[in-house]
Amino acid sequence: MSPESTPGTQDRAKEPVSAALAGPYGHPFHPMLVTVPIGAWMCSLVFDIGARLSDDARALTTGARWLIAVGVLSALAAAAVGFLDFTGIPPGTRARRTATTHMVLNLGITVAFAVNFLWRRGEPTTGVGPIALSVLTLGALGLSGALGGKLAYRYGVRVAAEAVQAEGFHTADPAGPRPQTWAS
């Protein structure tokens, strides 16, 4: 029997390694935390583009640099919680290989943005180099996000079991739901 067909391997990936740190069953913290670096890095690119169109770019380029810093620091927090989820995925499975690729990409992306932050130290610049690095790194982030989505939506990592999900679709009335009217 292959590791992927071993009974209980999928269930193991659904349970938190530590509910206090990784989030309770069916409600992991990692997907919530990743929104901060993604948003910060996307906004930094918007600030960079705005700086190139502005007569006074200093505030926008400074803002872009600090948004990159916020993204790097918050990515480290998301990575720590994501690593806890990673340890619950059984070795030798497609889900584990996908998670490994997702993790390696995200670590590389975080390093690239840290380099981007350091590149911008000193006098704010509207040079094309840091912007190009942001665009390339955000492209890699999109690929990594697709892998994260595959982990959750295809493989069900840290997602409640289907039987638990079905509870949300049971009706209180055995005859079925009543039609909604404007009065009800």
C-alpha positions as CSV (number, residue, x, y, z in Angstrom):
1,M,0.0,0.0,0.0
2,S,1.5,3.4,-1.0
3,P,1.8,6.1,1.6
4,E,-0.9,8.1,-0.2
5,S,-3.5,5.4,0.3
6,T,-2.6,4.6,3.9
7,P,-5.8,5.0,6.0
8,G,-5.8,8.1,8.2
9,T,-3.1,10.0,6.3
10,Q,-5.5,12.6,5.0
11,D,-7.2,12.9,8.4
12,R,-3.8,13.5,10.0
13,A,-3.2,16.6,7.7
14,K,-6.6,18.0,8.8
15,E,-5.8,18.1,12.5
16,P,-3.7,21.0,14.0
17,V,-0.3,20.0,15.4
18,S,-1.0,22.7,18.1
19,A,-4.4,24.3,18.1
20,A,-3.1,27.1,20.3
21,L,-0.4,28.0,17.7
22,A,-1.7,26.8,14.4
23,G,-5.4,27.4,14.9
24,P,-8.2,25.1,15.9
25,Y,-9.6,22.3,13.8
26,G,-11.1,23.5,10.6
27,H,-9.9,27.1,11.2
28,P,-6.1,27.4,10.6
29,F,-4.2,30.6,11.3
30,H,-1.8,30.4,8.3
31,P,-4.3,31.4,5.6
32,M,-5.4,34.4,7.7
33,L,-1.8,35.5,8.3
34,V,-0.6,35.3,4.7
35,T,-3.0,38.2,3.7
36,V,-0.7,40.7,5.5
37,P,2.5,40.1,3.5
38,I,0.6,39.7,0.3
39,G,-1.3,42.9,0.8
40,A,1.8,44.8,2.0
41,W,3.9,43.7,-1.0
42,M,1.1,44.4,-3.5
43,C,0.7,47.9,-2.0
44,S,4.4,48.5,-2.2
45,L,4.3,47.9,-5.9
46,V,1.3,50.3,-6.2
47,F,3.4,52.9,-4.3
48,D,6.4,52.3,-6.6
49,I,4.2,52.8,-9.7
50,G,2.7,55.9,-8.1
51,A,6.2,57.2,-7.3
52,R,7.2,57.0,-11.0
53,L,4.1,59.0,-12.0
54,S,4.5,61.6,-9.2
55,D,6.4,64.9,-9.2
56,D,7.4,64.2,-5.5
57,A,8.2,60.5,-5.2
58,R,10.0,60.6,-1.9
59,A,7.0,59.7,0.3
60,L,5.7,57.0,-2.0
61,T,9.2,55.3,-2.3
62,T,9.7,55.5,1.4
63,G,6.2,54.0,2.0
64,A,7.0,51.2,-0.5
65,R,10.2,50.3,1.3
66,W,8.4,50.1,4.7
67,L,5.5,48.1,3.2
68,I,8.1,45.7,2.1
69,A,9.5,45.5,5.6
70,V,6.0,44.9,7.0
71,G,5.6,42.1,4.5
72,V,8.8,40.4,5.4
73,L,8.2,40.5,9.1
74,S,4.6,39.3,8.7
75,A,5.7,36.6,6.2
76,L,8.0,35.2,8.9
77,A,5.0,34.9,11.3
78,A,2.9,33.2,8.6
79,A,5.8,30.9,7.8
80,A,6.1,29.8,11.4
81,V,2.4,28.9,11.6
82,G,2.5,27.3,8.1
83,F,5.4,25.1,9.2
84,L,3.3,23.7,12.0
85,D,0.7,22.8,9.4
86,F,3.4,21.3,7.2
87,T,4.6,19.0,9.9
88,G,1.1,17.4,10.0
89,I,1.3,16.3,6.3
90,P,2.5,12.8,6.0
91,P,5.8,12.3,4.2
92,G,5.8,10.6,0.8
93,T,2.5,12.1,-0.3
94,R,1.7,14.5,-3.1
95,A,0.3,16.9,-0.5
96,R,3.7,16.9,1.3
97,R,5.6,17.4,-2.0
98,T,3.3,20.3,-2.9
99,A,3.7,21.8,0.6
100,T,7.5,21.5,0.3
101,T,7.5,23.4,-3.0
102,H,5.1,26.0,-1.5
103,M,7.3,26.4,1.5
104,V,10.6,26.7,-0.5
105,L,9.0,29.2,-2.9
106,N,7.7,31.3,0.0
107,L,11.1,31.3,1.8
108,G,12.7,32.4,-1.5
109,I,10.1,35.1,-2.0
110,T,10.7,36.4,1.6
111,V,14.4,36.5,1.0
112,A,13.9,38.4,-2.3
113,F,11.8,41.0,-0.6
114,A,14.3,41.3,2.2
115,V,17.0,42.0,-0.5
116,N,14.6,44.5,-2.1
117,F,14.3,46.3,1.2
118,L,18.0,46.5,1.6
119,W,18.5,47.6,-2.0
120,R,16.3,50.6,-1.2
121,R,18.2,51.8,1.8
122,G,19.6,55.3,1.7
123,E,18.1,57.8,-0.7
124,P,14.7,56.8,-1.9
125,T,14.8,55.8,-5.6
126,T,12.4,55.4,-8.4
127,G,14.8,53.1,-10.2
128,V,13.5,50.2,-12.3
129,G,15.6,47.5,-10.6
130,P,13.7,47.3,-7.3
131,I,10.4,47.6,-9.1
132,A,11.4,44.7,-11.5
133,L,12.4,42.6,-8.5
134,S,9.0,43.3,-6.9
135,V,7.1,42.3,-10.1
136,L,9.1,39.1,-10.5
137,T,8.8,38.2,-6.8
138,L,5.0,38.9,-6.9
139,G,4.8,36.5,-9.9
140,A,6.4,33.8,-7.9
141,L,4.1,34.6,-5.0
142,G,1.1,34.0,-7.3
143,L,2.5,30.6,-8.2
144,S,3.1,29.8,-4.5
145,G,-0.5,31.0,-3.7
146,A,-1.9,28.6,-6.3
147,L,0.0,25.8,-4.6
148,G,-1.3,26.8,-1.2
149,G,-4.8,26.8,-2.7
150,K,-4.2,23.3,-4.1
151,L,-3.2,22.2,-0.6
152,A,-6.4,23.5,1.0
153,Y,-9.0,23.0,-1.8
154,R,-7.8,19.9,-3.6
155,Y,-6.0,18.0,-0.8
156,G,-8.0,19.4,2.1
157,V,-5.0,20.2,4.3
158,R,-6.2,21.7,7.6
159,V,-9.8,21.8,6.2
160,A,-12.6,20.1,8.2
161,A,-13.6,16.7,7.0
162,E,-16.5,16.4,4.6
163,A,-18.8,15.0,7.3
164,V,-18.1,18.0,9.4
165,Q,-18.6,20.4,6.5
166,A,-22.0,18.7,5.7
167,E,-23.3,19.9,9.1
168,G,-23.7,23.3,7.6
169,F,-26.1,22.1,5.0
170,H,-28.5,20.1,7.2
171,T,-31.9,21.7,7.5
172,A,-33.7,22.1,10.9
173,D,-37.0,21.0,9.3
174,P,-37.0,17.4,8.1
175,A,-39.4,18.4,5.3
176,G,-36.7,20.7,3.9
177,P,-36.3,24.4,3.8
178,R,-39.3,26.7,3.4
179,P,-39.4,29.2,0.6
180,Q,-38.3,32.6,1.6
181,T,-40.7,35.4,1.2
182,W,-40.4,39.2,1.7
183,A,-42.3,38.9,5.0
184,S,-40.1,36.2,6.6
